[in-house]
Amino acid sequence: MDPNSHLHEFRSALDAHAPTYGISFTAEALAGLSKYYELLSSWNTRLHLVAPTSPAEFATRHILESLMLLEQLPGGARIADIGSGAGLPIIPCLIVRPDLRAMLIEASPKKAVFLKEALRDVLVSKDELSESEGSNVIAARFESIPAPEVDFITCRALERFEEMLPQLLGWAPSNSTLLLFGGEGLRKKIEASGFASSEVLIPKSQQRFLFIINKTRQAGTRA
């Protein structure tokens, strides 16, 4: 088998399915996403960053779904990504949109090491980011540190996500927007919290959504 066949399958799936997600790539972005996929694949056997999947499914389920965030993020947005783990959803967004700045907050020290390598090898090497002004990794639980001054909070796979949602909502800066991936269970938790949200259905799914909670608009929606 061609040792590069998995990478070819990954890139072909990105090209084929990107229009469904409203995404387009530059050659540089495609190269960066491919490098990230190879790096994650090499670490995955040791850290179990993501469940085993085919290259094509990784391209759609992980990369393209993550890039749905881009429509919500204005130029130069500052982001805190909670429970970053494998770097999803934020690293694909940083690759495609180098104007973004993110703090990746991850409780696992081992996963934080992977994230730091990913930022260094996949992003900083592109010269759009420097160590002083670019994105960084914090190895801590989000609730154990002060909320950073950011515009957006993103989260895709936080451990005990639904249980931790009230803490996350309280922790997020009052002028921030939360962009959260989840299903019906998360929707019920958001409704129970008293926060208003809008949602975007993930393509090829009937029960998975990107939930959008704008805390600056909550004053008149909570009892």
C-alpha positions in Angstrom: 0.0 0.0 0.0 1.2 3.5 -0.8 2.3 5.0 2.5 0.9 8.3 1.4 -2.5 6.9 0.5 -4.1 8.0 3.8 -3.0 11.5 3.2 -4.3 11.5 -0.3 -7.7 10.2 1.0 -7.8 12.9 3.6 -7.0 15.7 1.1 -9.5 14.3 -1.4 -12.2 14.2 1.2 -11.5 17.8 2.2 -11.8 19.0 -1.4 -14.9 16.9 -2.1 -16.9 17.9 0.9 -15.7 21.5 1.7 -18.5 23.1 -0.4 -21.2 21.3 1.7 -19.8 23.1 4.8 -19.4 26.4 3.0 -15.6 26.2 3.2 -12.9 26.9 0.6 -9.1 26.4 1.0 -6.0 28.1 -0.2 -3.1 25.7 -1.1 -1.3 26.9 2.0 -4.3 26.1 4.3 -4.7 22.7 2.7 -1.0 22.0 3.3 -1.3 23.1 6.9 -4.3 20.9 7.5 -2.5 18.0 6.0 0.5 18.6 8.3 -1.8 18.8 11.3 -3.5 15.5 10.3 -0.2 13.7 10.0 1.0 15.1 13.3 -2.2 14.1 15.1 -2.1 10.6 13.6 1.4 10.0 14.8 0.5 11.0 18.4 -2.9 9.3 18.5 -1.6 5.8 19.2 0.0 7.1 22.4 -2.5 9.6 23.7 -5.8 8.5 22.1 -6.6 12.0 21.1 -9.5 11.0 18.9 -11.3 7.8 18.3 -9.9 5.7 15.4 -11.4 6.8 12.1 -10.8 6.7 8.4 -8.9 9.7 6.8 -12.1 10.7 4.9 -14.2 10.6 8.1 -11.5 12.6 9.9 -11.6 15.2 7.2 -15.4 15.7 7.4 -16.3 14.9 11.1 -13.3 16.6 12.6 -11.8 19.2 10.3 -14.8 20.5 8.3 -17.1 20.5 11.2 -14.6 22.4 13.2 -14.3 25.0 10.4 -18.0 25.8 10.8 -16.8 28.2 13.5 -15.2 30.5 10.9 -18.5 32.0 9.9 -19.0 33.2 13.5 -15.5 34.6 14.0 -14.7 38.2 12.8 -11.3 39.2 11.8 -8.8 39.3 14.6 -11.1 37.5 17.0 -9.6 36.4 20.4 -10.7 33.0 21.5 -10.4 30.7 24.5 -10.9 27.0 23.5 -11.9 24.8 26.4 -10.9 21.2 26.7 -8.8 21.5 23.5 -7.6 17.8 23.6 -6.6 17.0 20.0 -6.9 20.7 19.0 -10.4 20.5 17.8 -12.1 22.7 16.8 -9.6 25.5 17.2 -6.4 24.4 15.4 -8.0 23.9 12.0 -9.5 27.4 12.4 -6.1 28.9 13.2 -4.6 27.1 10.2 -7.2 28.5 7.8 -7.5 31.9 9.5 -4.1 33.1 10.7 -5.6 36.4 11.9 -7.2 34.6 14.8 -5.6 34.3 18.2 -6.5 31.6 20.7 -5.7 30.3 24.2 -6.0 26.5 24.2 -7.0 25.4 27.7 -6.4 21.7 28.4 -6.4 19.9 31.7 -4.3 16.9 30.6 -0.6 17.7 30.7 0.2 15.1 28.1 -2.4 16.5 25.7 -1.1 20.0 26.4 2.4 18.9 25.2 0.8 17.7 21.9 -1.0 21.0 21.5 2.2 23.0 22.1 4.0 21.0 19.4 1.0 21.4 17.0 1.1 25.2 17.4 4.8 25.3 17.0 5.1 23.0 14.0 1.8 23.7 12.2 1.3 27.4 12.9 4.4 29.2 14.0 6.4 27.7 11.1 4.1 29.5 8.7 5.5 32.8 9.9 2.0 34.3 10.3 2.3 33.9 14.0 5.1 34.6 16.5 5.6 33.1 19.9 5.0 36.5 21.5 1.8 37.5 19.8 0.3 34.2 18.6 -1.8 31.5 20.2 -0.7 29.6 23.4 -1.6 26.6 25.5 -2.6 26.6 29.2 -2.3 23.2 31.0 -5.1 23.7 33.5 -8.8 23.2 34.1 -10.7 26.2 32.9 -12.5 26.7 36.2 -9.1 26.9 38.1 -7.9 30.0 36.2 -9.3 33.5 35.6 -11.3 33.9 32.4 -9.0 35.6 29.8 -10.1 38.7 28.0 -11.4 37.1 24.9 -14.3 37.6 22.5 -15.3 34.0 22.0 -15.4 30.7 24.0 -15.3 27.5 21.9 -15.8 24.0 23.1 -16.3 20.7 21.3 -15.5 17.8 23.6 -15.1 18.9 27.2 -15.2 16.0 29.7 -18.6 15.9 31.3 -19.6 18.7 29.0 -23.3 18.9 30.0 -22.5 18.7 33.7 -19.9 21.4 33.4 -22.0 23.8 31.2 -23.3 26.0 34.1 -19.7 26.5 35.3 -18.6 27.3 31.8 -21.4 29.8 31.3 -20.6 31.5 34.6 -16.9 31.6 33.8 -17.1 33.1 30.3 -16.6 36.9 30.1 -19.8 38.8 30.2 -19.2 40.3 26.7 -18.3 37.0 25.1 -20.0 34.7 22.7 -19.9 30.9 23.3 -19.7 28.6 20.4 -20.5 25.0 21.6 -20.8 21.8 19.7 -23.4 19.3 21.0 -26.6 17.4 20.6 -30.1 17.4 22.2 -28.7 16.8 25.7 -26.6 20.0 25.5 -29.6 21.9 24.1 -31.7 20.9 27.1 -28.9 22.0 29.5 -28.7 25.4 27.7 -32.4 25.8 28.0 -32.4 24.9 31.7 -29.6 27.4 32.3 -31.9 30.3 31.3 -29.6 31.4 28.5 -31.0 32.1 25.0 -29.2 30.5 22.1 -29.3 30.0 18.4 -28.1 26.9 16.6 -26.7 25.8 13.3 -27.4 22.2 12.2 -24.2 20.3 11.3 -24.3 19.1 7.7 -25.3 15.5 7.2 -26.6 15.3 10.8 -30.0 15.5 12.3 -29.1 15.8 16.0 -25.8 17.6 16.2 -25.5 21.3 16.3 -23.3 24.4 16.8 -24.9 26.3 19.6 -24.4 30.1 19.8 -24.8 31.9 23.1 -24.1 35.6 23.1 -23.7 36.7 26.7 -24.0 40.4 25.8 -27.6 39.8 24.8 -28.7 37.9 27.8 -29.9 40.7 30.1 -33.4 40.7 28.8 -33.7 37.0 28.3 -33.1 35.7 31.8 -35.5 35.8 34.7 
